[in-house]
């Protein structure tokens, strides 16, 4: 049974667009998380350096 009607093609295009948006959103969130992790790590390193120099 072949369901290549314009409606099903449009539905597939819509689903693929939603998937793309979701993946871009996940990539953006992951990038932000990495930036936050790097910032926290740098702050901890500074605190440790300050504590060891006292």
C-alpha positions as CSV (number, residue, x, y, z in Angstrom):
1,X,0.0,0.0,0.0
2,X,1.6,3.2,-1.2
3,X,0.7,6.4,0.7
4,X,2.6,9.0,-1.2
5,X,-0.3,11.5,-1.3
6,X,0.5,15.2,-1.0
7,X,-1.0,15.1,2.5
8,X,1.4,12.4,3.7
9,X,4.3,14.1,2.0
10,X,3.5,17.4,3.8
11,X,3.0,15.6,7.1
12,X,6.5,14.0,6.7
13,X,8.0,17.4,5.8
14,X,6.4,18.9,8.9
15,X,7.7,16.1,11.1
16,X,11.2,16.5,9.7
17,X,11.0,20.2,10.3
18,X,10.0,19.6,13.9
19,X,12.9,17.2,14.3
20,X,15.3,19.7,12.9
21,X,14.1,22.4,15.3
22,X,14.3,20.0,18.3
23,X,17.9,19.0,17.4
24,X,18.9,22.6,17.0
25,X,17.3,23.4,20.3
26,X,19.2,20.5,22.0
27,X,22.5,21.6,20.4
28,X,21.9,25.2,21.7
29,X,21.1,23.9,25.2
30,X,24.2,21.6,25.1
31,X,26.4,24.5,24.1
32,X,25.1,26.7,26.9
33,X,25.7,23.8,29.4
34,X,29.3,23.5,28.2
35,X,29.8,27.2,28.7
36,X,28.3,27.1,32.2
37,X,30.5,24.0,33.1
38,X,33.6,25.8,31.8
39,X,32.8,28.9,33.8
40,X,32.1,26.9,37.0
41,X,35.3,25.0,36.5
42,X,37.3,28.2,36.1
43,X,35.7,29.7,39.2
44,X,36.5,26.6,41.2
45,X,40.1,26.7,40.0
46,X,40.4,30.4,41.0
47,X,39.0,29.7,44.4
48,X,41.4,26.8,44.9
49,X,44.3,28.9,43.8
50,X,43.3,31.7,46.1
51,X,42.9,29.2,49.0
52,X,46.2,27.6,48.5
53,X,48.1,30.9,48.4
54,X,46.7,32.0,51.8
